[in-house]
């Protein structure tokens, strides 16, 4: 989560880009697990960063979505 004072200033995008670069060459796909109740996080990852929903699972009484982003340019996870 990005602190409220820093939201909308590119912090999350910078962290996402750094994570993709770190994963590049070490993995084909970078994944994130997002609690489905956290719609703000879902929106940032899926709508903002273009991550692809890959599935859902529950752990106890909490539901999570799995989203992925390819670390290879032009590739799409889940296809």
HUGIGI-V578259 format. One line per field, one symbol per residue. psi: psi as a letter, one per 30 degrees, with the letter a starting at -180 (. if undefined). Layout:
psi->???
//
This chain:
psi->kkkeffkgggeeeeeeeeeeeefkfflfkklkkkkffifeeeeeeeeefglkkfallkjbgkklkkllkkfkkflkkf.
//
